[in-house]
Amino acid sequence: MSVSKMSAPDVNQSMCPSRLVLEHVTSRWGVLVLAALLERSYRFSELRRTVGGVSEKMLAQTLRTLERDGFVRRDAQAVIPPRVDYSLTELGREAGEQVWGLARWVERRMDEVSEARRAYDEARTS
């Protein structure tokens, strides 16, 4: 049954398919891949260098998942050597802007988070 024939998506419902999509776009690698692709299209190896710390396997898996969800476009060109470029779809651009805004907010608030962690840890060890 398609989502449109079911009740409206509700991420708080345990079986809602929107939960899985939310997990895809808010995963560590999902956020970073979407953010990188906001800048421009990338070849796989370029994207791996840009998204520091991601393994080849995790990047491939993340790209496949985001492509399946309609966020990433994979453009394979029949040239020698083979060339594959990854870019965002319109839906992917919108998702990328949303999660990148959250990531930037986290960066701006890290001093407060660090202080809260310190206070919490201190209270637990006293």
MARGUTI-121235 format. One record per atom (N, C-alpha, C, O): residue in three letters; x, y, z negated. Coordinates in steps of 0.001 Angstrom, whole numbers, padded with zeros to 6 digits, always signed. Atoms other than C-alpha are relative to their C-alpha. Layout:
<atoms>
ALAXYZ/...
</atoms>
This chain:
<atoms>
MET+000845-001182+000000/MET+000000+000000+000000/MET+000886+001239+000000/MET+001829+001322-000787/SER-000810-001215-000066/SER+001413+003393+000916/SER-000305+000906-001180/SER-001362+000812-001804/VAL+000166-000925+001112/VAL+001890+006103-001668/VAL-001232+000868+000223/VAL-001941+001191-000730/SER+001120-000892-000284/SER-000724+008245+000087/SER-001344-000655-000305/SER-002320+000051-000557/LYS+001250+000696+000287/LYS-003394+005559-000488/LYS-000142-000305-001486/LYS-001217-000692-001942/MET+000055+000200+001435/MET-002517+005226-004157/MET-000335+001336-000651/MET-000487+002354+000025/SER+000193-001263+000697/SER-003157+007801-006827/SER+001247+000858+000180/SER+002294+000372+000607/ALA-001124-000926-000158/ALA-000910+010834-006814/ALA+001208-000494-000789/ALA+001053-001001-001900/PRO-001203+000438+000718/PRO+002709+010045-007760/PRO+000096+000681-001369/PRO-000174+001873-001514/ASP-000176-000503+001364/ASP+003369+010443-011476/ASP+001243-000672-000571/ASP+001203-001847-000938/VAL-001285+000545+000419/VAL+006982+009956-012541/VAL-000048-000587-001413/VAL+000815-001385-001778/ASN+000124+000545+001348/ASN+005826+009205-016088/ASN-000645-001386-000037/ASN-000632-002050-001073/GLN+000600+001336-000068/GLN+004028+006057-014951/GLN+001083-001017+000354/GLN+001873-000803+001273/SER-001096+000969-000132/SER+006235+002974-015197/SER+000162-000578+001398/SER+001286-000890+001793/MET-000103+000613-001330/MET+005452+001632-011725/MET-000015+001017+001137/MET-000137+000643+002304/CYS+000039-001029-001041/CYS+005520+004927-009873/CYS+001273-000050+000841/CYS+002372-000004+000289/PRO-001190+000047-000867/PRO+007857+004738-006843/PRO+000840+001270-000042/PRO+002004+001254+000359/SER-000780-001235+000080/SER+008903+008335-007443/SER+001142-000129-001002/SER+002133+000594-000899/ARG-001085+000201+000974/ARG+011010+007102-010377/ARG+001278-000457+000688/ARG+002369+000011+000363/LEU-001171+000518-000700/LEU+013321+005228-008057/LEU+000651+001088+000851/LEU+001877+001194+000896/VAL-000538-001095-000807/VAL+013700+008210-005731/VAL+000688+001017-000904/VAL+001759+001524-000571/LEU-000614-000914+000962/LEU+014394+010436-008728/LEU+001353-000535-000451/LEU+002315+000221-000575/GLU-001266+000628+000386/GLU+017083+007978-009806/GLU+001044+000149+001108/GLU+002215+000394+000820/HIS-000932-000115-001124/HIS+018658+008099-006338/HIS+000592+001404+000106/HIS+001803+001558+000270/VAL-000505-001366-000197/VAL+018913+011877-006126/VAL+000685+000572-001233/VAL+001464+001518-001118/THR-000620-000532+001211/THR+019942+012424-009753/THR+001129-000871-000526/THR+001701-000567-001573/SER-001153+000801+000415/SER+022553+009684-009996/SER+001258+000856+000181/SER+001261+001826+000939/ARG-001256-000765-000105/ARG+026115+010932-010408/ARG+000409+000156+001456/ARG+000674+001271+001905/TRP-000476-000073-001380/TRP+027054+010071-006834/TRP-001040+000620+000917/TRP-000687+001305+001877/GLY+001054-000616-000809/GLY+023688+011079-005388/GLY+000072+001509-000039/GLY+000002+002165+001001/VAL-000097-001458+000152/VAL+023997+014601-006769/VAL+001215+000532+000753/VAL+001115+001510+001493/LEU-001236-000502-000600/LEU+027591+014988-005606/LEU+000017-000139+001520/LEU+000542+000730+002217/VAL+000084+000180-001461/VAL+026955+013586-002112/VAL-000948+001042+000594/VAL-000616+001693+001585/LEU+000941-001007-000502/LEU+023892+015791-001618/LEU+000616+001394-000040/LEU+000452+002179+000894/ALA-000626-001321+000133/ALA+025843+018811-002876/ALA+001058+000215+001072/ALA+001109+001278+001692/ALA-001049-000133-001023/ALA+028795+018157-000560/ALA-000615+000213+001377/ALA-000146+001047+002152/LEU+000616-000095-001320/LEU+026520+017716+002436/LEU-000797+001290+000192/LEU-001195+001613+001311/LEU+000617-001325-000147/LEU+024871+021068+001685/LEU+000933+000925+000773/LEU+000478+001803+001506/GLU-000996-000851-000657/GLU+028112+022644+002950/GLU+000043-000220+001506/GLU+000035+000727+002293/ARG-000133+000351-001424/ARG+028334+020772+006270/ARG-000105-001509+000137/ARG-000259-002219-000857/SER-000038+001447-000209/SER+028351+017325+007850/SER+001428-000490-000240/SER+002392+000260-000081/TYR-001296+000604+000296/TYR+031188+014981+006937/TYR+000106-001372+000625/TYR-000893-002069+000803/ARG-000305+001394-000303/ARG+032818+011834+008194/ARG+000185-000697-001342/ARG+000421-000047-002360/PHE-000041+000772+001234/PHE+032937+009037+005621/PHE+001248+000305-000824/PHE+001150+000598-002016/SER-001255-000198+000741/SER+036608+009472+004684/SER+000112+001427-000540/SER+000637+001632-001635/GLU+000000-001387+000479/GLU+036235+013270+004417/GLU-000901+000144-001219/GLU-000550+000801-002199/LEU+000964-000077+001096/LEU+033214+012869+002184/LEU+000564-000673-001249/LEU+000372-000182-002362/ARG-000598+000701+001139/ARG+035064+010382-000022/ARG+001051+000876-000686/ARG+001135+000904-001914/ARG-001000-000908+000589/ARG+037910+012875-000506/ARG-000671+001177-000714/ARG-000193+001632-001753/THR+000702-001145+000573/THR+035443+015679-001239/THR-000672-000357-001320/THR-000644+000423-002272/VAL+000680+000461+001210/VAL+033488+013675-003818/VAL+001021-000786-000819/VAL+001080-002013-000738/GLY-001091+000610+000750/GLY+036383+012974-006156/GLY-000453-001129-000906/GLY-001443-001003-001626/GLY+000237+001107+000909/GLY+036435+009618-007931/GLY-000964-001056+000481/GLY-001097-002094-000169/VAL+000954+001002-000489/VAL+033843+007777-005857/VAL+000750-001087+000769/VAL+001624-000794+001585/SER-000614+001104-000737/SER+034857+004339-004620/SER-000642-000100+001379/SER-001732+000421+001616/GLU+000527+000198-001343/GLU+034382+003368-001006/GLU-001340-000733-000056/GLU-002287-000377+000646/LYS+001223+000797+000145/LYS+031758+000812-002050/LYS-001169+000849-000506/LYS-002272+000774+000035/MET+001074-000823+000563/MET+029755+003290-004154/MET-000445+001087+000968/MET-001630+001413+001039/LEU+000371-001018-000974/LEU+029883+005955-001471/LEU-000859-000607+001100/LEU-001873-000027+001489/ALA+000776+000671-001050/ALA+028648+003520+001180/ALA-001406-000331-000504/ALA-002391-000131+000206/GLN+001298+000355+000584/GLN+025864+002331-001126/GLN-000864+001249-000197/GLN-002057+001231+000104/THR+000734-001248+000223/THR+024856+005892-002039/THR-000506+000571+001320/THR-001658+000994+001413/LEU+000409-000514-001308/LEU+024787+006991+001599/LEU-001137-000828+000596/LEU-002090-000271+001141/ARG+001074+000865-000512/ARG+022671+003973+002608/ARG-001317+000279-000715/ARG-002369+000381-000085/THR+001208-000258+000791/THR+020218+004631-000207/THR-000615+001342+000368/THR-001825+001438+000570/LEU+000507-001328-000342/LEU+019922+008331+000590/LEU-000503+000058+001431/LEU-001440+000799+001732/GLU+000488+000077-001386/GLU+019542+007540+004289/GLU-001364-000678+000036/GLU-002276-000216+000721/ARG+001272+000729+000042/ARG+016772+005043+003548/ARG-001122+000888-000531/ARG-002250+000829-000042/ASP+001002-000894+000587/ASP+014961+007650+001425/ASP-000298+001215+000878/ASP-001200+001993+000568/GLY+000269-001113-000914/GLY+015135+010146+004300/GLY+000752+001277-000309/GLY+000407+002336+000214/PHE-000755-001188+000383/PHE+017677+012530+002756/PHE+001252+000209+000848/PHE+001687+001341+001057/VAL-001258-000068-000748/VAL+020757+011718+004835/VAL-000214-000554+001406/VAL-000929-001536+001607/ARG+000013+000442-001397/ARG+021164+011372+008590/ARG+001381-000567+000318/ARG+002398+000076+000055/ARG-001246+000650-000419/ARG+023824+008969+009885/ARG+000061+000062+001514/ARG-000803-000481+002203/ASP-000150-000163-001441/ASP+025058+009859+013354/ASP+001231-000769+000455/ASP+002358-000296+000307/ALA-001092+000840-000499/ALA+027161+007059+014864/ALA+000191+000293+001482/ALA-000735+000148+002281/GLN-000309-000323-001391/GLN+028874+008088+018094/GLN+000827-001125+000618/GLN+001783-001616+000017/ALA-000680+001093-000695/ALA+030005+005483+020584/ALA+001240+000520+000711/ALA+001267+000643+001936/VAL-001278-000454-000542/VAL+033541+006759+021053/VAL+001091-000878-000583/VAL+000842-001660-001500/ILE-001123+000772+000518/ILE+036949+005235+020477/ILE+001030+000983-000528/ILE+001508+001817+000241/PRO+000560+000908+001004/PRO+037783+005252+017675/PRO-001422+000414-000366/PRO-001814+001559-000141/PRO+001383-000322+000366/PRO+034199+005053+016376/PRO-000049+001195-000948/PRO+000831+001378-001790/ARG+000167-001180+000853/ARG+032949+008225+014726/ARG-001409-000019-000567/ARG-002387-000171+000165/VAL+001287-000064+000685/VAL+030164+008428+012150/VAL-000003+001264-000852/VAL+000888+001472-001676/ASP+000162-001223+000776/ASP+029009+011740+010726/ASP-001255-000112-000853/ASP-002256-000697-000439/TYR+001129-000022+000923/TYR+026698+012220+007755/TYR-000406+001441-000228/TYR+000438+002316-000417/SER+000531-001340+000241/SER+024458+015239+007306/SER-001332-000146-000723/SER-001864-001247-000864/LEU+001277+000010+000695/LEU+021326+016209+005438/LEU-001152+000217+000967/LEU-001046+000979+001928/THR+001251-000289-000686/THR+017836+016038+006819/THR-000597+001241-000674/THR-000039+001743-001650/GLU+000672-001135+000646/GLU+015471+018892+005997/GLU-000400-000376-001435/GLU-000233+000419-002360/LEU+000370+000494+001326/LEU+014182+016825+003066/LEU+001233-000100-000904/LEU+001176+000244-002084/GLY-001240+000118+000753/GLY+017755+016138+001970/GLY+000557+001351-000414/GLY+001088+001495-001515/ARG-000464-001348+000337/ARG+018658+019817+002084/ARG-000793+000540-001183/ARG-000221+001125-002104/GLU+000833-000465+001109/GLU+015732+020629-000183/GLU+000375-000722-001304/GLU+000510-000085-002349/ALA-000398+000765+001195/ALA+016669+017832-002620/ALA+001380+000432-000484/ALA+001601+000593-001684/GLY-001350-000424+000351/GLY+020322+018874-002519/GLY+000023+001341-000706/GLY+000758+001523-001677/GLU+000063-001317+000637/GLU+019492+022461-003386/GLU-000539-000106-001421/GLU-000072+000588-002325/GLN+000583+000177+001339/GLN+017388+021308-006335/GLN+001017-000590-000974/GLN+001220-000048-002061/VAL-000926+000653+000941/VAL+019968+018966-007872/VAL+001283+000799-000162/VAL+001893+000770-001231/TRP-001206-000801+000121/TRP+022877+021279-007118/TRP-000236+001174-000941/TRP+000671+001582-001666/GLY+000348-001047+000957/GLY+021083+024043-009007/GLY+000124-000505-001434/GLY+000625+000207-002303/LEU-000124+000600+001324/LEU+020882+021728-012011/LEU+001471-000228-000351/LEU+001884+000045-001478/ALA-001429+000232+000253/ALA+024563+020779-011677/ALA+000716+001308-000329/ALA+001536+001341-001246/ARG-000611-001301+000274/ARG+025604+024439-011567/ARG-000418+000534-001367/ARG+000387+001140-002075/TRP+000474-000413+001319/TRP+023445+025160-014623/TRP+000786-000730-001092/TRP+001186-000117-002082/VAL-000778+000776+000970/VAL+025231+022354-016508/VAL+001407+000584-000118/VAL+001924+000738-001225/GLU-001337-000600+000040/GLU+028589+023862-015541/GLU-000005+001297-000821/GLU+000883+001521-001644/ARG+000073-001287+000707/ARG+027512+027288-016838/ARG-000224-000172-001497/ARG+000195+000679-002282/ARG+000361+000196+001404/ARG+026282+025848-020142/ARG+000916-000964-000749/ARG+000603-001348-001875/MET-000874+000991+000629/MET+029185+023497-020930/MET+000567+000445-001334/MET+000759-000391-002217/ASP-000501-000464+001298/ASP+030530+025691-023744/ASP-001017-000286-001097/ASP-000660-000740-002183/GLU+001046+000255+000997/GLU+027197+025420-025545/GLU-000188-001486-000248/GLU-000407-001898-001387/VAL+000112+001454+000151/VAL+026978+021678-024908/VAL+001157-000524-000839/VAL+000957-001348-001731/SER-001175+000434+000766/SER+030505+021189-026233/SER-000140+000370-001466/SER+000199-000423-002344/GLU+000207-000434+001382/GLU+029665+023182-029348/GLU-001061-000863-000688/GLU-000882-001260-001839/ALA+001051+000854+000569/ALA+026469+021178-029918/ALA+000541-001394-000296/ALA+000220-001975-001333/ARG-000607+001319+000227/ARG+028422+017931-029553/ARG+000919+000022-001219/ARG+000895-000885-002052/ARG-000911-000121+001125/ARG+031057+019125-031983/ARG-000767+000050-001317/ARG-000414-000640-002273/ALA+000820-000134+001208/ALA+028424+020126-034556/ALA-000678-001324-000342/ALA-000735-001714-001508/TYR+000650+001297+000221/TYR+026593+016830-034120/TYR+000978-001018-000569/TYR+000686-001686-001562/ASP-001008+000958+000454/ASP+029750+014740-034504/ASP+000482+000330-001407/ASP+000682-000562-002231/GLU-000447-000441+001316/GLU+030862+016792-037490/GLU-001034-000363-001073/GLU-000669-000827-002154/ALA+001075+000319+000951/ALA+027487+016316-039221/ALA-000089-001503-000255/ALA-000468-001918-001350/ARG+000076+001462+000138/ARG+027658+012548-038641/ARG+001172-000570-000789/ARG+001065-001642-001385/THR-001187+000509+000703/THR+031120+012179-040134/THR+000133+000584-001401/THR+001021+000181-002152/SER-000072-000625+001335/SER+030473+014317-043229/SER-000668-000853-001047/SER-000699-000479-002220/
</atoms>
